[in-house]
Amino acid sequence: MMVRFTRFRAALIATTALVATAPLAQDGTGFLISIDGAPVAGDSAIETRVQRPDAQLAEADLRIQYDGLSVAKRLDLEILGGTPGPEVTLQSALNYPAFVDRGEIRLYDASGPGAPRLVGTYPIAPNGTVTVPRPEGQVYATHRVYDARGRYDETAPLSLMTADSRRRADGVEEGADATARQAIPVHGGAVTVSGDTIAPGATVTTLGERITPDAGGRFVLQRILPPGNHPVRVAVDGAGAPVDLMRDITVPASDWFHVATADLTFGITDSDVDGRDTYTDGRLAGYLTGRYANGVELTAQVDTGEGPLEDIFRDLDERDPRSVLLRVDPDDLYPTYGDDSTLRDDTPTSGRFYLRVERDGDYLVWGDYTADVQGGYLRNERSLYGLSAHWDSTRQTASGEARFALDLYAAQPDRLPQRDVLGATGGSVYFLNRQDIGIGSETVTVQVRDASTGRVLETRSLVAGQDYAINYIQGLVTLAAPLSGATGAGGVVVTDPGGATEVALVVQYEYSPDAGDLDTMAFGGRAEAWVTDDLRVGVTAMTEDTATGDQRAAGVDLMWQPGANTWLSLDYARSDGPGFASSVSADGGLVFDAQPGAGGDGDAWRLDVQADLADLGLTLPGNVSAYYEDRTAGFSTYDYQVADDESLWGVALEVAPSDRLRIALYFDDFTSENGEHDREGGVELGYALTEALTLDLGLEHLDRNDGTEDGTRTDAALHLTWAAGDDATLYGYVQTTLDRAGTLEDNDRAGIGGAYALAGGWRIEGEVSDGDQGTGARLLFRQEKGAGETTYFGYERDPDRDLDGIGLSGTDQGRFVMGGTRALGANLSAFGENTYDLFGDHRALTAAYGATYEASDDLSFTGAMEIAQVEDDVNGDFERTALSFGVSYQDAALSAAGRIEYRREDGTLSGSDRDSETLLLVADLAYRIDDDRRILMSVDAATTEGQGSIVETGDLVDFRLGYALRPVDNERLNLLFRYRYLDDTYGQQLAGDDEPGALQRSHVLSAEASYDLNTQWTLGGKLGFRLSETAEDAASAWVDNDAWLGVVNARWHFVHNWDALVEVRALSLDDGDTTELGALGAVYRQLGPNVSLGVGYTFGTVSSDLTDIEYDEQGAFLNLVAQF
């Protein structure tokens, strides 16, 4: 629900809540009401008690405030001191220490075989710091906090290889959240202590913690406290005048807000057309939100709309086509009411009803949501409308997992899903295949797949705002760090110079179709149970019913995990339907190749097992693993589209008989019904000649038929690695083919590479090799300066590279990428990246630049530019230019923001004509002229032309202006004014119709005023004018559609609980040369504080809404209104 709040109401509630919970005086009324610090009613003794700490806090420029019961908990882990060295200092940050018993830092090494290995655990106090040694390897840290019952929350992994890229100031609370897992219930209210002018060098002690303000002397500290009375002390010392103040805060046991109205009208009409008839109309609307101290939260909203009583509750759960328009235009009546009210929508719904009940992470939702079903082969992360529920049992395993969990959803999607698979380019900028993306609908992951078989080896989810940023209009994803296609995985023998694995950025999102009602249903869910502390069983099912076919899938999975690095998993799934299509790009989103879904039905099952030899009772360090997968043609999920029956299996063993010796054995087999197969097996020996020098030997046999090559080959390789110190590693290798048969090429190859950490945060790593299969090279030169400042330069050449949909003509010269982020002073930050791809005769240049300038505390500017250019004599040339500029200003009187977006595409791309040009403008302004007057302005404009654009060719200008006069020293007078200009040559589609609506150009002006003559009489009036032209389509003639509306009314409060209303309306239609009159008279009796009953008579039904016109009706009515 769009809820309107006024500043007066918020201030009054905050003041009375604090006062009412303080110790009360015994002489007098026992309460005090104050507005802006000035008492207006109540006990003078309490006035003295409250004003003393308030005045002291104001004099010290400190604030203590209660923020309610609905503040979300936060947990974060930060690196202090820039780039980590042999030791690293970590900072704990959370806003609920009162609910935490202890904390710890857990260090993991991801460089070894198998899953990341826990290499250290260090205790840390909540919001404290700890310095830990940084082990060798690819080390990352997580932060866990436990409550008294052993339940724990944990952050996402934080790499200790580089500086923290999130621009954090050491020791300054940022309010960030990196929670990846949460199980600690937190029930209470938030208290915030803040200040703006703390002397340099001073420290603040409050809420049991000692904190350091930022360079400007500002600090904010928020903590969630349990219900009850809490004396809050604030002490400032170390520099400047010392401060030591105390104020009592009470966190209430519950906090609720509600508003509702019910309107019922019974009437008799007498029409010249239909004769006498009766009607019963009604409307129910309401909003409720709040929570109890035990953590139960409830938010609900309903608005049936006004209509016949028998219809208003019918299809209450159905999608409401009007909701899209209403949410685009929440200020449809008047842009401003002059009361400084704000709007907040915490009931996102595409229908007439919203409900969310939540406690400790369990919830039931009816409305808009993002599905979160994760299980084995099957998953769903779409943005949907309908029902969603999640439940975790309070019982937990020894590792903190809920014993039982259930997720369910049922929905009516109104947008279509799109899945883009973008191969890693070594850069940060990736273009999506579509624009006009549903806000918040994206799911971004990084996937690592086996290059030969397509088997998904790893999936990692990215977090918006932390790992990436997205421009929903341009369809542009910018990562916080470059995404490299090199994973370091692979054996001693180099089978594929491009690498044994493929890295891709996978983006799933929703987009609005050009036209039509989708008429779809989607439902599914997952249930899982930990039968023991080590054994989990899960069941997943999902269905999507669409106009083109029904996609159904179901699966069951089992996980047995007796140790951290020992597990067995078994998955089975079956699908039936048209499958899930996707778009694949190997060049960052310039050229896409459409991959259709695997239609039909199919199933898949897999067995995956790994065991740490120590868990098997062996003293020999190492692990053994095996897997088996079988997928039949027609099996389709978001990750797999199987066109032919295929099976995969493999085994691997890695042991370390001594500190110097490593032995590895492996075999992988892939077989497809279409005749293709890939079998690869080998043995590796690694021996540490010295502490710095390691020699690896490898022998591998390959049997491959991939449709282009068919044969066998045996290769041997020698790999020498020199660890020249903590900052440098060099290696070289040679390999040769010992035996070959069939059409497989020889695989003689030699190469050198390494990595070196330079001064100033610079690091260089790369490799160059040459052999029978061509020249390969990879170089990455990168600097991490901390505080989000990075610089990188890369080059990659893969002799096996292929651009989907583009055949190689000429010689592939590789791809260059260069970019970085930079703070150019205290107020200016910039980002830039250039990619130059030389795929034979297909040459592509992409460039992306962006900057943010904080001119002052009030004014900021943002700008961005993306340029892409493709030169291809075979497939056609293409150019893309996208520009974006934004400005924002806000002070005590003026709030203004605007953004302009321009996009131009010219040429042929992915086999289709993409000539188009788009210009978008969005601007908003709110100005507080003085205490009496307010003015608001907004403009939305779009113009598009050509093919493949965001929307079809057309123009749209929607300008709105609002003015309000509400004198603070004369409450008798209220004046509202509104002007709107609409120029729409698209023809808006309404109610899901396939055909576009009428074109229109219109000016609408409306002014409304009321004046209290005295306590009994109020006069009011409204004058409206519409100057409009409409046309059925672009080929039709424009027709005038002008109208005038005048309304005059008088309200009389003649005795207690009695009111009367008389109103006269006149409507003039210029094009029809007609004038219609209407009148209404009614008397209302207040039956109680919330209910009133009225009786009246109407003459004609000219509505105050210029779009609602009925003729020649009159009659009596009975109206019952209840408001709460």
Steps between C-alpha positions, in 0.01 A plus 500: 500500500617853428494645853518875548678626813520858619791649689265635767365157579846339511634767732201476730522122529874506562466768769211344687651150483820611666324708760231249588755234581713721724439514877193719550442770760238433760355851504297595195379314196798268461562571129654763275445576132760710321546597136851587379613515863229748605247367755135549402321303772571288805686491832754781558703274731560258215581793273794590722619141523488441125633835383816483708663201319349616169664841537831347603502263205408780259775722639755220446357432150416141597184305432344193661196360327285190498450360147225245556479121509544430128867583445687215328801346665842538335821298512820592319872421491757758392875505433686780676820663383488460122666208317541193725856394585629198692254607768158652447277694739128429475212706635171353619193719434145418609204692638363233736782418752243477782378172345846352436693279742832472312660548161777345294698545179530190281779479240469271199751396233347445157825410322515136605319202347129462565291745697654799680671383817459665840852603605438718805242626749558815707270645767389860458275717711186636331598829332860433604820446302747215478834462323556158345787347299421460132577142392636406162255429220174653381375606840166656585326574828148483635363648821268297720309615806317261734215548744471324836328198335775448244309640201721705276504765226785513249628745241579432137867407431743793497825450308821568693707510182424864418386817675133548581347652184194648671645845585479452877662743741684321782311501828198691365163327510365480144168321559585235240366146500677191363287232666492177302341277763286596796338297775511724809154641583516870584192657661521859610523861395779710353659794679723736301758738646653754261697823488639736236763727659724282715843659544789343303675237710204447734333164554143417592389241754136392489288186513797319654737571209777743415495636146697746286318770296590549135724776370211748505419436865188297423394167647193279504460197723189286491431203726198272538401468866247262661167640623517692827656810655856586396705790634713620209823679590706706254855606592741695280863534608853526368470845336278802529255554785417173680136385490329244721121481466227248576150450364242231568356312201222244517466232232129406492372144489304564179459766235195521271355737244174454313254690287182369336179614341182317403241669279156356425238677286144390422316706242208531266554644152248635254643515148341618178669205331474209746212610722491445876759267649682434827869453570729406791857617464788469743870527554737361761854638536747466782862477607653337808861464606677425825684246705503347844801470726508124430594581141166443324465759223184562301447725200172492311317713247173466313313725256205343327426808296151641482231301326193278543511331838474152350809564285752681720625180673485295183845429349665673794810286441515570126754733345357851470594663166449844659767434762778559249366843415421588861855421609648699217285794607454494881417875506218477248277749682742778596881487494516682834261560790725756669557290813857376424369147494701219341403175334627153586389180331562201726219291349629419150217330317364481149152424633246640744633320804832465685593301808831421668532319830855439620687378804869409530538455125181294456243679286178480304456755218226581253622767259813564297813305597809321370481120508793333675493128433839330493531125473724271302430533129199725550483863610278804450593863574235688297318816608135401531155601625297262714560288810837422658580327828813394685539308824802378697464286808647631824681170546848506350784267415838520667619719211213747545276383214124492555377142540205564267446768236219569258466746209185540290386745233208547261491795263364679193804638316437817297847511350714258306824348629828549316828320566827640365821299522797736456845348474761663722702757306744606770306824537223643715241625247239267347203588274176309539300382202196710593426838650207625709572239766268448794647689795638259758415197286857398420694206644873520424732203545846392391515145366803281438444216255708219356609625159456161333178368655314811621474352851435771759788489748425809708230767533551819701227760554583871479349768721354820350676814615794302633611277210330678212292798389231490230343761274147369442429730207820437306528132598857540627668305781820638653691269733693624802806306378602368157385146426779286362448186298805342663425293808837338557330163466645232276771241507870493423426394141335784306229332291316818395718814485195712584461324834328194639209709633276781376390793715174679421293779648143370503227765531135399531246781496145593408406732216173652383368354173399732220129414526245251615377319806743224598229283657752295695515318831808393694512297818740272679695445817761310691503305824809371671579323826820413683416148613820498705772758552668360188216392270267733308214406269333754268210506252447774237219553248401787273257571217463789256182507290531729197319560176780323310523194723522374855841447655498254791789368706544300818800366683627336815845531653697351786809634675711309752781707650685333789793744478586848376674356191319168478158464344276299271221660300237340279265701275217396270277728294253474215369774272228521237431799275645742246807573714677823588661696220805716563727745322873432496775754439878457504591868458330669795156541344562647155419189299242253632416153377151376585501155662153343481360292781516122483136418433344173605545300815812361663661416827839523665670356801844537647713359778778711644727375776815630663688372803784645699733207566524610862123448535551145369744427780814529288803695608600576143397862418280533196154443359316281255198602290268358239191605307248355258233683299244378251274744310248408231395708200231756582619565854483876556584723796642849535850346491461210253340460157559139391452429131635142501534230762830544681688352794802614697712333764835554658731411788792683657751430773752740648739407781808650662724215627743758633536874535683502167315242293154529345334229289179545302296265283192597299266376231196672339262355245231677296282310251213632287242310300595705192833318491711761672720401792785640706712271721794639685717329762841563645746490784695787656801505730605812685826525691638796696868512406550781751270724702478728197532260206234243404509254210179348360484215250185402314394223267156513336304298246217659300231330291277762335231525234332842509369514143808679367778277638505124549795312639725421794810666640749446783686801635775546757586828670755647740412805708751691715381759755721741691355683799745787509345637819167606641460745213621308196434168327646390167438184303579339170387185328563283198292215369504265205275247334631146546238328287213610277234337281213636295442867421605645836782751467835457669523689828864599529506820702726720713417794717606726782302701750488640846366753744676785677379743764659840444515801727200728532245220482587399143489137397585343166418150390499330165606224270615460140523169316537367149457163341324291240156638589605864472626785711334570832556792733350650813610812685341690787665807652300626798527745787297489821548817702208445736194720551365369168787630283612253235689503171527203265630413158457161337561309181371157410554281199338160483572290191176305558276806544166518322246784488152350500330580173816650340725286286873573515627670187872572516721459807384552856734760653344487846326750723631802694331647805599803705314681775482610858328701771654809651427756769604830341492702817268491796184559293562345158515132410524355150483166323610400153556189291601435139490163324645439156421161346690387189314184401637478147310733268242554775643791700308645793574795725295565813556782746320588820563804718329634806553770762339624819567850627387607847516875450374563853297334772191603301602463135629199306546410134528163329592423143561191291582416141512168315631468146514186288623463145519184289671480163423177318513469120321165514223547759453878478608806698336628815527805726347568840516819706336535842523814711367567849508811715342561836486777758364508852457791742346508844497757778248610759274666240575345161521139388567437131628210292520429131647250259529491123578181308589480131561185296574467132557178307587479133571192292457124513558293810442130558342480157232766556458865410554705818460857369336695782522819701362558849493807725360484854462778756382474860498795741338584834498818707351587838533854636397629839436866417427588862305357792173554311575397143636197315561428133577168329595425141578182306563416137531164325590511133597241243554495129597189306543415138603188309533129571617317809445798725379503858143560384340538159532819299322797656518795737383557853508816712333502840547826691338565840494809717344530843458790741357510853417794727428412863577800724634386835350804676163476324363146493177615341639514147631208294584530129623227263596538135603246239610517137583204278614485139493164324621437146478127422552368148572143613145424600511354849384142541247453778357195674730263314348571157708397203408814308645839597269767635410836353762765432450824688629851559342673797530781754315446829472777760326465833465735799322421822447712809318491832438775754361475853264792555469397865488179703174403329524608136757395237484610137684315225544498128682338214571615146637262241588538133610245243636607161552177312538333160472125442556265208438127463843444344777681313305484172180649644404865525524682832166583661438771761388375841483811722306527823429739791398399850377723781407394854366710788410357839410602852536295821304582812577355843173617650476301828718251680556186284292638212634627165341605174644528150370677190693483174437613143704380201511616141674329210543659158612295198622739232515252216141388567381854577318367808490595867392256770395594853498290812420561865526312824355554843570286806470497877736290714474386860815403691403175675826476689864600476550279192160455330269739320171450315371727227192539284484710189370561150682552169383685191704378204840340555764736372813377677786716625720268294524625142518141376182381678187624320146363529178667386134540597497313828369608837390337822534458874779321682596376845873510582675327794869587560730348760856627556763366735 
